[in-house]
Amino acid sequence: MDAQEIIARRIARELHSGMLVNLGIGIPTQVANYLPPGVEVWFQSENGLIGTAPLALEGMAQGLLTDAAGRPVAALPGACTFDSAMSFGLIRGGHVDVTVLGALQVDQAGHLANWTIPGKLVPGMGGAMDLATGARRVIIAMQHTAKGKPKILRACDLPLTSTRPVDLVVTDMAVIGFPEGRATLLETAPGVSVEQVVAATEAQLTVPSSVPAMQL
Amino acid sequence: MECVNLEKAIGLIPDGASIMVGGFMGIGTPERLVDELVRQGKRDLTLICNDNARPGVGVGKLVSAGLLKKTISSHIGLNPETQKRMFDKQLEVELTPQGTFAERIRAGGCGLGGVLTPTGVGTLVEEGKRKLEIDGKEYLVETPLHADFALIGAFLCDYVGNLSYALTARNFNPIMAMAADTVIVEIEHIVPTGMISPDHVMTPATLVDYVVVDRPLGS
């Protein structure tokens, strides 16, 4: 199982039937592929759709129905569309149960940086700041390190996306939560030791006496 | 509502105007109105559009043709020409979170003096903005956006000018149709009055100034 699949599979287990879920671009998008049997959630695309589904049939793509990455999608029976003010009202107003976002960095209090590398990468924040600020639960999907360097840091040196801390970080090595505002190791990935996680993490990590392995 | 051809519709827009253009990555953008802006070579435009699409798509064509002085958007990451012109200081870019962008337009169209949002508090976005504390929580004061012209892409239009939009091509179109002095609409289909049920009209005809129906045969 590759790193991205581990992350996507683990996050899919956080989703429960009836939830409204917004998936970011990249690894987060893959979460939809691993929903546990019997779990049915509504996916929101912030360009104005609840009920987003993958295109089921070749040749069914059409230009008026796309996801937030601009790719053609399908809409499930019961789907609905709306304008962008409504879409972000849903996001900011706490009506989205879970958002899954990618990250450049997360700090030990759960603060997220995922929208810019000043001077190098200035794509704009799109919907990331609203999602990170307004969704009921924010889950980060990312590789534990980038080019061997930790991404979970004492403090982010990149500009923050929100001052509201994320709820859960799921990487190819670990699941980390932030009870009482402190990064805490909750699970390790199969075949990964607590020591390996600690070594790959710059943030001060609280390690309970017993850390279970991820169930995938 | 007045029906006009493309040339006359875009001829109304002077150099230096501010234009809101509907669409999300080009979906819902009035493509023929954009093409006509390029053909007429308008200059120094301020664009208010969620993104800059891609080169050759939607408002990406305005970037490539060098028609823009400034763009107010939430995302420009998929248009490398915007990035290049921004770093070369040929194009001013104002980035605003997408939900804030939508609400600033809504405020501009609804006569509000601005909106209070928690989005951006404590980030680079708050620079130069006022903050208010309401019931112990901090909010940024975000100012309204209003434009000289709105270029709207609609799916159906009846003979009085009521509009409806299709699927995710709706996006920013209805709120932009509220927030400009002059509203120009490119439509896919004109239908008999009454075919869009009152419950399904998304933009009332009274907001629509000009409708462009014509298109070359075969397009």
Contacts between the chains, C-beta under 8 A, distances in Angstrom:
chain1	res1	chain2	res2	distance
A	45	B	168	6.9
A	46	B	98	6.9
A	47	B	24	4.3
A	47	B	25	7.7
A	47	B	27	7.1
A	47	B	168	5.0
A	47	B	171	5.5
A	48	B	24	7.6
A	48	B	168	4.9
A	48	B	170	5.6
A	48	B	171	5.3
A	49	B	167	7.4
A	49	B	168	5.4
A	63	B	27	6.5
A	63	B	169	7.8
A	64	B	27	6.7
A	64	B	28	7.7
A	64	B	155	7.5
A	64	B	166	4.6
A	64	B	167	4.5
A	64	B	168	6.6
A	64	B	169	4.5
A	65	B	167	4.4
A	65	B	168	5.6
A	66	B	24	7.8
A	66	B	25	7.1
A	66	B	27	5.2
A	66	B	168	5.5
A	68	B	24	7.8
A	69	B	25	7.7
A	70	B	24	7.4
A	70	B	25	3.6
A	70	B	26	7.2
A	70	B	27	6.6
A	70	B	78	7.8
A	75	B	167	7.3
A	81	B	167	5.4
A	81	B	168	6.2
A	81	B	170	6.1
A	82	B	170	7.1
A	83	B	102	7.9
A	83	B	170	5.2
A	83	B	171	6.4
A	83	B	172	7.1
A	83	B	173	7.4
A	83	B	174	4.9
A	83	B	175	6.1
A	83	B	202	7.7
A	84	B	24	7.4
A	84	B	50	7.2
A	84	B	98	7.2
A	84	B	102	4.4
A	84	B	171	4.9
A	84	B	172	4.9
A	84	B	175	6.8
A	85	B	102	4.4
A	85	B	103	6.5
A	85	B	105	7.6
A	85	B	106	4.9
A	85	B	175	5.3
A	87	B	102	7.6
A	88	B	98	6.3
A	88	B	99	3.1
A	88	B	102	5.2
A	88	B	103	7.2
A	89	B	99	7.9
A	91	B	99	6.1
A	92	B	99	5.2
A	92	B	117	6.9
A	92	B	118	7.4
A	92	B	119	6.4
A	116	B	124	7.8
A	121	B	77	7.9
A	122	B	76	7.7
A	122	B	77	8.0
A	122	B	83	6.8
A	122	B	86	7.0
A	122	B	93	7.9
A	122	B	95	7.8
A	123	B	75	6.2
A	123	B	76	6.4
A	123	B	77	2.5
A	123	B	78	7.7
A	123	B	83	8.0
A	124	B	51	7.6
A	124	B	73	6.3
A	124	B	74	5.5
A	124	B	75	4.0
A	124	B	76	5.0
A	124	B	77	5.9
A	124	B	95	4.6
A	125	B	74	6.5
A	125	B	75	7.4
A	125	B	95	6.6
A	125	B	97	5.3
A	125	B	98	7.5
A	125	B	125	7.5
A	126	B	51	7.8
A	126	B	74	5.2
A	126	B	75	3.9
A	126	B	77	7.7
A	126	B	97	7.8
A	126	B	98	5.4
A	127	B	74	7.2
A	127	B	97	7.3
A	127	B	98	4.4
A	127	B	99	6.7
A	128	B	97	7.7
A	129	B	97	4.1
A	129	B	99	7.7
A	129	B	100	7.9
A	129	B	119	5.0
A	129	B	120	5.8
A	129	B	123	6.8
A	129	B	125	6.7
A	130	B	97	5.4
A	130	B	98	6.2
A	130	B	99	3.6
A	130	B	100	7.3
A	130	B	119	4.9
A	133	B	118	5.4
A	133	B	119	4.8
A	133	B	120	7.8
A	133	B	121	7.8
A	134	B	99	7.5
A	134	B	118	7.4
A	134	B	119	7.0
A	159	B	123	6.3
A	159	B	124	5.0
A	160	B	122	6.6
A	160	B	123	5.1
A	161	B	123	6.8
A	162	B	119	7.5
A	162	B	121	8.0
A	162	B	122	7.5
A	162	B	123	6.7
A	163	B	121	6.1
A	163	B	122	3.5
A	163	B	123	7.2
A	164	B	118	7.9
